[in-house]
Amino acid sequence: MKKGLIIRHTPYEGIAGFRAPVEAAGYDLDRIDVTDPAFSTVNFNSPDLLILMGGPMGVYERDAHPWIDCEVDRLASRISLGLPTLGVCLGSQMIAQAMEAKVFVGPVREVGFAPVTLNAAGADSPLRHIAEVPVLHWHGDTFPLPEGVELLASTEGCAHQAFRHGPELLALQFHAEMGEDPRFEEWLIDADDYVAGAGMSVARLREEHDRHGLAAVAAGRAMIAEWLTGL
């Protein structure tokens, strides 16, 4: 059986709705937290599929999170070998940094459910499944597009919502894995100020989650399933 490894940057941001299509594609999934003492010894080139999930920290917060440089370096090695890799939110920013595109605090913060705008390449990619579907956004960082990648989607507030590098690498700023996972409530703990900075409220976020969540996850699963068939 093929092996998949999930890199989890915080306990409440796991693979969530993406687990079903990944397992259906024949991957036996394992997981490691960046706080695990064994994390520094993990061989990123060993799994058949590497999945990097989100987190509240920034890639530039290296002093507070010494594991970041270690992760970026090993990720760069994996990408150079063309090994299948999926990054979500912080995971996508880690990929950008590993491809020498500097991550920084963006001009706006995006929080809430909204669709992304697909370009022609995105509409002809697995992202076609999320076309016009409101998906969860929760980020304030951005980056220039790494050299040699193909842009797939954007929003008014974030020029680089999704990109790919060949069939083997997919990076997503948005959270199409979230919409039915009860751990979403953990995202909202002490989040009032952060959410307000995006012109949103926790109460409105809950309402949007209830209204759009199931459709977002269904579309996200279809997207990941199609991407995996192309590996």
C-alpha positions in Angstrom: 0.0 0.0 0.0 1.2 3.5 -0.7 2.2 5.6 2.3 1.1 9.2 3.0 2.4 11.4 5.7 0.5 14.4 7.2 2.6 17.2 8.7 0.4 18.9 11.3 1.5 22.3 12.5 -1.2 22.6 15.2 -3.6 20.0 16.7 -6.8 21.6 15.4 -5.7 21.8 11.8 -5.6 18.2 10.5 -6.5 16.6 7.2 -10.2 16.8 8.0 -12.4 16.3 4.8 -9.4 15.4 2.6 -8.9 12.1 4.5 -11.6 10.3 2.6 -10.3 10.9 -1.0 -6.7 10.3 0.0 -7.5 6.9 1.7 -9.8 6.0 -1.2 -6.8 6.5 -3.5 -5.0 3.8 -1.7 -2.8 5.7 0.8 -2.1 4.4 4.3 -1.9 7.7 6.3 0.4 8.5 9.1 0.8 11.8 10.9 3.4 13.7 12.8 3.2 17.0 14.7 6.0 19.5 14.4 6.2 19.6 18.2 7.0 15.9 18.3 10.7 15.4 19.2 11.0 12.9 16.3 9.9 15.5 13.7 13.5 16.7 13.1 14.5 13.2 12.0 11.6 12.5 9.6 12.7 11.8 6.0 10.4 14.0 3.9 11.5 12.1 0.7 10.2 8.7 2.0 6.4 8.9 1.8 4.6 8.4 -1.5 2.5 11.5 -0.6 3.4 14.4 1.7 0.5 16.6 3.0 1.3 19.8 4.9 -1.6 21.3 6.7 -2.3 24.8 8.1 -1.4 26.6 11.3 -1.5 30.0 13.0 2.2 30.8 12.7 4.0 32.6 9.9 6.8 31.0 7.9 8.9 34.0 8.9 8.5 33.4 12.6 11.6 31.2 12.8 12.8 32.4 16.2 9.6 31.4 17.8 9.3 28.1 15.9 12.8 26.6 15.3 11.3 23.7 13.4 10.4 26.0 10.4 13.8 26.1 8.8 14.2 22.3 9.3 10.8 21.8 7.6 11.5 24.2 4.7 14.9 22.6 3.9 13.5 19.1 3.8 10.6 20.2 1.8 12.9 21.9 -0.8 14.6 18.5 -1.2 11.4 16.7 -1.8 10.1 19.3 -4.3 13.4 19.1 -6.2 12.8 15.4 -6.7 9.3 15.9 -8.0 7.6 13.8 -5.3 3.9 14.2 -4.8 3.2 17.0 -2.3 0.0 18.8 -1.1 0.1 22.0 0.9 -2.9 23.8 2.5 -2.7 27.4 3.8 0.5 27.4 5.9 1.4 24.3 4.0 1.2 26.2 0.7 3.3 29.0 2.2 5.9 26.5 3.3 6.0 25.2 -0.3 6.4 28.8 -1.6 9.3 29.4 0.8 10.9 26.1 -0.1 10.8 27.2 -3.7 12.5 30.5 -2.7 9.5 32.7 -2.7 9.5 34.8 0.4 6.4 34.7 2.6 5.3 38.0 4.2 2.3 39.6 5.9 -0.2 40.5 3.2 -2.0 43.7 2.6 -5.4 42.2 3.7 -6.6 39.4 5.9 -9.1 36.9 4.4 -11.4 35.1 6.8 -14.7 33.5 5.9 -16.4 31.5 3.1 -16.0 32.8 -0.4 -15.3 31.4 -3.8 -11.9 31.7 -5.6 -11.5 32.9 -9.1 -10.1 30.3 -11.4 -8.0 31.3 -14.4 -8.0 29.2 -17.6 -5.4 26.8 -16.2 -7.4 26.4 -13.0 -10.7 25.7 -14.8 -8.9 23.0 -16.7 -7.5 21.5 -13.5 -8.9 19.6 -10.5 -9.9 23.0 -9.1 -12.8 23.0 -11.5 -14.7 21.2 -8.8 -14.6 24.2 -6.5 -15.6 26.7 -9.2 -18.1 29.2 -7.7 -18.2 27.2 -4.5 -17.7 29.3 -1.3 -14.7 27.7 0.6 -13.1 28.7 3.9 -10.4 31.3 4.0 -8.3 32.0 7.1 -5.0 33.7 6.3 -3.2 37.0 6.3 0.1 36.0 4.7 1.0 35.9 1.1 4.0 35.5 -1.2 5.2 36.1 -4.8 4.5 33.3 -7.2 7.5 30.8 -7.1 9.5 30.5 -10.3 8.3 27.8 -12.6 4.9 27.1 -11.1 1.5 27.6 -12.7 -1.1 29.8 -11.1 -4.6 28.3 -10.8 -6.7 30.6 -8.7 -6.8 34.0 -7.0 -9.2 36.3 -5.1 -9.4 40.1 -4.9 -7.4 40.0 -1.7 -4.9 37.3 -2.6 -3.3 37.0 -6.0 -2.0 33.5 -5.4 -4.7 31.3 -4.0 -3.6 28.1 -5.7 -0.7 26.9 -7.8 0.8 23.7 -9.1 4.2 22.5 -10.3 3.6 19.7 -12.8 1.1 17.1 -11.7 2.9 16.2 -8.5 2.6 19.5 -6.5 -0.5 21.3 -5.5 -0.6 24.3 -3.1 -3.8 25.8 -1.8 -4.2 28.9 0.4 -7.8 28.1 1.1 -9.3 25.4 3.3 -11.6 23.2 1.2 -11.0 20.4 3.7 -13.1 22.3 6.3 -16.8 22.5 6.6 -18.0 19.5 8.6 -15.2 18.9 11.1 -16.2 19.8 14.7 -12.7 21.0 15.4 -13.7 24.2 13.5 -15.0 25.4 16.9 -11.4 25.2 18.2 -10.4 27.7 15.4 -12.8 30.2 16.9 -11.4 30.1 20.5 -9.9 33.5 21.3 -10.2 34.4 17.6 -12.4 37.5 17.9 -9.7 40.1 17.3 -8.1 38.2 14.4 -11.5 37.6 12.8 -12.5 41.3 13.3 -9.3 42.3 11.5 -10.8 40.8 8.4 -14.1 42.5 8.8 -15.7 39.3 10.1 -17.3 38.2 13.3 -17.2 34.8 15.0 -21.0 34.6 14.9 -21.1 35.3 11.2 -18.3 32.7 10.6 -20.5 30.0 12.4 -23.4 31.0 10.2 -21.4 30.8 7.0 -19.9 27.4 8.1 -23.4 26.0 8.7 -24.6 27.3 5.3 -21.6 26.5 3.1 -19.6 23.9 4.9 -21.0 20.7 3.5 -20.9 21.8 -0.1 -17.4 23.2 0.3 -16.1 19.9 1.7 -17.8 17.9 -1.1 -16.2 20.1 -3.7 -12.8 19.9 -2.0 -13.0 16.1 -1.9 -13.8 15.9 -5.6 -10.8 18.2 -6.3 -8.3 16.1 -4.3 -9.6 12.9 -5.7 -9.1 14.1 -9.3 -5.6 15.5 -8.4 -4.6 12.1 -6.9 -5.6 10.2 -10.1 -3.2 12.4 -12.1 -0.2 11.5 -10.0 
